[in-house]
Amino acid sequence: MMRRLQQLGLVGLLLLTWGIAAETPLVNDQPPEAPVVPNPTVVQEKNLVLARLKEEQRLRDNSFAITPHNTNYLLPLTHTDRINEEPFADSGPELQHTEVEFQVSFKAAINEKPLWRDNGFLYFAYTAKSFWQAYNTGESSPFRDTNHEPEIFLTFTTPYHAFGAEVPVVSVGVSHQSNGRSGIQSRSWHRVYARATLEYEKYYFSFKPWWRIPESRKTGPDDAKGDDNPDIYNYLGYFELRGFRRYGDNELSVMVRNNLRSNNKGAIEFGYSYPFAKTKRGYIQLFHGYGETLMDYNHKTTRIGIGVMLNNWL
């Protein structure tokens, strides 16, 4: 039932995207006339999604500028209550609960000009998220897990509204996510996804449902082909919902995943950041649930970390 609802949701967003391609122009190179309002800070905080898109367009011709995709951050100090030692039980190192976490994420537009009627850009993106046992010098400070996610997606701006909110951007794409390991430590999956970004007053939301591309079953645990994690849906669910709110210089974010089943599993992540330099922000992250990494997709943990963020969602 959930897979059927998920597929219907993806089809609906795909149809919406097709209609947008035929009808809606992308934000042009000239800024729109500013509305007459008494408080200029309202103008600055309005349409953060479209403001980011215009800034990305401005930097598109600069070969020395790298456009962020997801958040880029470094948490030099994180602590988890339950480290996942099971994948390393046979021959792995003794793991510590304190480690370094960081994420690097960027994207690049493949087409220089819009695809349809001044709307539509095709992107390649790559995200790497690592957990590094930097303080575990007795085990030569190994990387416990690194998740690699290349993806290709198509993005359109829209004039539509849903649930009383603006829907300034929708995207559809394909992603591969893997931890780059082999044998019993290998984890990977392929997904087709859609993403709608919503803006309601000063609140921003991103809803991303996905459909997993099926894989054949493994003939045995040492089989290099086949599905590494056939039950990943049970823990990472069928969608990801993100929220964002800015209070002056303070930025709050939340991420939620859920399998929407009676045997309920999922994850929630809270983030808080505050600027201490022009392009850098202090960052605190709290995660609870399953799937913090692919290696931990079926392992429940709670982690708190503190560090530096280079860019937020908006």
C-alpha positions as CSV (number, residue, x, y, z in Angstrom):
1,M,0.0,0.0,0.0
2,M,2.7,2.5,1.0
3,R,4.7,1.7,-2.2
4,R,1.5,2.4,-4.3
5,L,0.9,5.7,-2.5
6,Q,4.6,6.6,-3.0
7,Q,4.5,5.9,-6.7
8,L,1.3,8.0,-7.1
9,G,3.0,10.8,-5.3
10,L,6.0,10.6,-7.6
11,V,3.8,10.5,-10.7
12,G,1.9,13.5,-9.5
13,L,5.0,15.6,-9.0
14,L,6.3,14.4,-12.4
15,L,3.1,15.5,-14.1
16,L,3.3,18.8,-12.3
17,T,6.9,19.3,-13.5
18,W,5.9,18.5,-17.1
19,G,3.2,21.2,-16.9
20,I,5.6,23.7,-15.4
21,A,8.1,23.1,-18.3
22,A,5.5,24.1,-20.8
23,E,4.0,27.1,-18.9
24,T,6.4,28.8,-16.5
25,P,9.4,31.0,-17.2
26,L,12.4,30.8,-15.0
27,V,13.3,33.9,-12.9
28,N,14.9,36.3,-15.4
29,D,18.2,38.0,-15.1
30,Q,16.6,41.3,-14.1
31,P,15.5,41.6,-10.4
32,P,11.7,42.1,-10.0
33,E,10.4,45.5,-8.8
34,A,10.5,45.5,-5.0
35,P,7.1,45.8,-3.4
36,V,6.4,48.9,-1.3
37,V,6.6,47.9,2.3
38,P,7.5,49.9,5.4
39,N,10.0,47.4,6.8
40,P,12.9,46.6,4.4
41,T,13.9,43.5,6.4
42,V,10.7,41.9,5.2
43,V,11.9,42.2,1.6
44,Q,15.2,40.7,2.5
45,E,13.6,37.7,4.1
46,K,11.0,37.1,1.4
47,N,11.5,34.5,-1.3
48,L,14.8,33.0,0.1
49,V,14.4,30.1,-2.3
50,L,14.3,32.3,-5.4
51,A,17.0,34.5,-4.0
52,R,19.3,31.5,-3.7
53,L,18.5,30.4,-7.3
54,K,19.3,34.0,-8.6
55,E,22.6,33.9,-6.7
56,E,23.4,30.5,-8.2
57,Q,22.7,31.9,-11.7
58,R,24.9,34.9,-11.1
59,L,27.9,32.6,-10.2
60,R,27.2,30.1,-13.0
61,D,29.8,31.6,-15.3
62,N,32.5,31.8,-12.6
63,S,34.7,28.7,-13.0
64,F,36.3,29.4,-9.6
65,A,32.9,29.3,-7.8
66,I,31.6,25.9,-6.5
67,T,27.8,25.9,-5.9
68,P,26.7,24.1,-2.8
69,H,24.0,21.5,-3.1
70,N,23.2,20.2,0.4
71,T,24.8,21.7,3.6
72,N,28.6,21.7,3.9
73,Y,29.8,21.4,7.5
74,L,32.5,20.1,9.8
75,L,31.7,18.8,13.3
76,P,35.1,18.1,14.9
77,L,33.4,16.9,18.1
78,T,30.5,14.5,18.0
79,H,29.3,11.9,20.5
80,T,26.9,9.0,20.0
81,D,25.3,6.9,22.7
82,R,25.5,3.6,20.7
83,I,28.3,3.1,18.2
84,N,27.5,0.4,15.6
85,E,30.2,-2.3,16.1
86,E,28.4,-5.2,14.4
87,P,29.7,-4.7,10.9
88,F,33.3,-4.7,12.3
89,A,32.8,-7.6,14.7
90,D,35.0,-10.1,12.9
91,S,38.1,-8.1,11.9
92,G,37.4,-4.5,12.5
93,P,38.8,-1.9,14.9
94,E,37.6,-1.2,18.4
95,L,35.4,1.9,17.9
96,Q,35.1,5.0,20.0
97,H,31.9,6.9,20.7
98,T,33.5,10.2,20.0
99,E,34.4,11.0,16.4
100,V,34.5,13.6,13.6
101,E,31.6,14.1,11.2
102,F,31.7,16.2,8.0
103,Q,29.8,16.6,4.8
104,V,30.9,18.0,1.4
105,S,28.2,18.7,-1.2
106,F,28.2,20.5,-4.5
107,K,26.3,20.8,-7.8
108,A,26.9,22.0,-11.3
109,A,24.4,22.9,-14.0
110,I,24.8,20.8,-17.1
111,N,23.0,23.2,-19.5
112,E,24.0,26.8,-19.7
113,K,20.6,28.0,-20.9
114,P,17.1,26.9,-19.8
115,L,15.7,23.8,-21.5
116,W,12.1,24.9,-22.1
117,R,10.7,28.4,-22.5
118,D,13.2,30.0,-20.2
119,N,12.7,27.4,-17.5
120,G,14.4,24.1,-16.5
121,F,18.0,23.4,-15.5
122,L,19.6,19.9,-15.4
123,Y,22.2,19.5,-12.6
124,F,24.8,17.0,-11.6
125,A,25.4,16.9,-7.8
126,Y,27.6,15.0,-5.5
127,T,27.5,14.6,-1.7
128,A,29.9,12.8,0.6
129,K,29.3,12.3,4.3
130,S,32.0,10.9,6.5
131,F,32.4,9.6,10.0
132,W,36.1,9.7,11.1
133,Q,37.5,8.0,14.2
134,A,40.1,10.8,14.4
135,Y,40.7,10.4,18.1
136,N,41.0,6.6,17.9
137,T,44.8,6.7,17.5
138,G,45.2,3.2,18.9
139,E,43.4,1.9,15.8
140,S,45.2,4.3,13.4
141,S,42.2,6.7,13.3
142,P,40.2,5.0,10.6
143,F,37.2,6.3,8.7
144,R,34.3,4.3,10.1
145,D,32.0,5.1,7.1
146,T,31.7,7.4,4.1
147,N,28.5,7.7,2.1
148,H,28.8,8.8,-1.6
149,E,25.8,10.1,-3.4
150,P,26.0,11.3,-7.0
151,E,22.8,12.4,-8.6
152,I,21.3,14.0,-11.6
153,F,18.1,16.1,-11.3
154,L,16.0,18.6,-13.2
155,T,14.7,21.7,-11.5
156,F,11.9,24.1,-12.4
157,T,10.5,27.3,-10.8
158,T,6.8,27.4,-10.5
159,P,4.0,29.9,-9.8
160,Y,1.8,27.4,-8.0
161,H,0.5,27.2,-4.4
162,A,-0.4,24.2,-2.2
163,F,-1.8,24.1,1.3
164,G,-1.7,27.9,1.4
165,A,2.0,28.0,0.6
166,E,4.0,29.0,-2.4
167,V,5.8,26.3,-4.3
168,P,8.7,28.2,-5.9
169,V,10.7,25.1,-7.0
170,V,10.2,21.5,-7.9
171,S,12.8,18.9,-8.9
172,V,12.9,15.3,-10.2
173,G,16.0,13.2,-10.2
174,V,17.9,9.9,-9.9
175,S,20.5,9.2,-7.2
176,H,22.9,6.4,-6.3
177,Q,24.1,6.2,-2.7
178,S,26.8,3.8,-1.6
179,N,29.4,3.5,1.2
180,G,32.0,2.3,-1.3
181,R,32.8,-1.0,0.5
182,S,32.6,-4.6,-0.5
183,G,31.5,-7.8,1.1
184,I,29.3,-7.8,4.1
185,Q,30.1,-4.1,4.8
186,S,28.7,-3.0,1.4
187,R,25.6,-0.8,1.5
188,S,23.9,0.9,-1.5
189,W,20.6,1.7,-3.2
190,H,19.3,3.6,-6.2
191,R,16.4,5.9,-6.1
192,V,14.1,8.0,-8.3
193,Y,12.9,11.0,-6.4
194,A,10.8,14.1,-6.6
195,R,11.2,17.2,-4.4
196,A,8.9,20.2,-3.8
197,T,10.0,23.2,-1.9
198,L,7.3,25.2,-0.1
199,E,7.4,28.7,1.4
200,Y,4.8,29.7,4.0
201,E,5.3,33.2,5.4
202,K,8.8,32.8,6.9
203,Y,8.8,29.0,7.1
204,Y,10.4,26.8,4.4
205,F,9.7,23.1,3.8
206,S,11.1,20.5,1.4
207,F,9.2,17.3,0.8
208,K,11.1,14.6,-1.0
209,P,9.4,11.2,-1.6
210,W,11.3,8.5,-3.4
211,W,10.9,5.1,-5.1
212,R,13.7,2.6,-4.8
213,I,14.9,1.0,-8.1
214,P,14.6,-2.8,-7.5
215,E,17.7,-5.0,-7.4
216,S,18.0,-8.7,-7.6
217,R,18.6,-10.8,-4.5
218,K,22.0,-12.0,-3.5
219,T,22.8,-15.7,-3.8
220,G,24.9,-15.5,-0.6
221,P,26.6,-13.0,1.7
222,D,29.8,-12.9,-0.4
223,D,27.9,-12.3,-3.7
224,A,29.2,-9.0,-5.1
225,K,26.0,-8.6,-7.1
226,G,22.5,-8.1,-5.8
227,D,20.8,-6.2,-3.0
228,D,23.0,-5.3,-0.1
229,N,20.2,-4.1,2.1
230,P,16.7,-5.4,1.0
231,D,15.0,-4.1,4.1
232,I,16.3,-0.5,4.0
233,Y,12.7,0.8,3.4
234,N,11.8,-0.5,6.8
235,Y,14.2,2.0,8.4
236,L,14.7,4.9,6.0
237,G,11.1,5.0,4.9
238,Y,9.7,6.5,1.7
239,F,10.3,10.2,2.1
240,E,12.2,13.0,3.8
241,L,10.7,16.2,5.1
242,R,12.8,19.2,5.9
243,G,11.9,22.5,7.6
244,F,13.8,25.8,8.0
245,R,13.2,29.0,9.8
246,R,15.4,32.1,10.2
247,Y,15.1,34.3,13.3
248,G,17.4,37.3,12.7
249,D,20.9,35.7,12.4
250,N,19.7,32.5,14.0
251,E,18.8,29.6,11.8
252,L,16.9,26.5,12.8
253,S,16.3,23.4,10.8
254,V,14.6,20.0,11.2
255,M,14.7,16.8,9.1
256,V,12.1,13.9,9.5
257,R,12.0,10.4,7.9
258,N,9.5,7.7,8.7
259,N,8.3,4.4,7.3
260,L,4.7,5.1,8.2
261,R,4.1,1.6,9.4
262,S,2.8,0.1,12.6
263,N,6.3,-1.1,13.4
264,N,7.4,2.5,13.3
265,K,10.9,3.5,12.5
266,G,12.6,6.6,11.1
267,A,14.8,9.5,12.2
268,I,14.7,13.1,13.2
269,E,17.5,15.7,13.1
270,F,17.6,19.2,14.6
271,G,20.1,21.9,13.6
272,Y,21.0,25.3,14.9
273,S,23.5,27.7,13.4
274,Y,24.7,31.3,14.2
275,P,27.2,33.4,12.2
276,F,30.6,34.1,13.7
277,A,32.2,35.3,10.4
278,K,30.9,36.5,7.0
279,T,30.9,33.0,5.4
280,K,31.0,30.7,8.4
281,R,28.5,29.7,11.0
282,G,28.7,27.9,14.3
283,Y,26.6,24.7,14.0
284,I,25.0,22.3,16.5
285,Q,23.4,19.1,15.2
286,L,21.3,16.6,17.1
287,F,20.3,13.3,15.4
288,H,18.1,10.5,16.7
289,G,16.9,7.3,14.9
290,Y,18.0,5.0,12.1
291,G,20.1,5.5,9.0
292,E,22.5,8.3,10.0
293,T,24.8,6.5,7.6
294,L,24.2,3.6,5.2
295,M,26.3,1.3,7.5
296,D,23.9,2.2,10.3
297,Y,20.7,2.0,8.3
298,N,19.2,-0.6,10.7
299,H,21.0,0.7,13.8
300,K,19.3,3.2,16.1
301,T,21.5,5.9,17.6
302,T,21.5,9.4,19.2
303,R,24.3,11.8,18.3
304,I,25.1,15.4,19.2
305,G,27.8,17.3,17.4
306,I,29.3,20.9,17.4
307,G,31.3,22.6,14.7
308,V,31.2,24.9,11.7
309,M,28.8,25.2,8.8
310,L,29.8,26.8,5.5
311,N,26.3,27.0,4.0
312,N,22.8,26.2,5.2
313,W,19.8,25.0,3.1
314,L,18.9,28.6,2.2
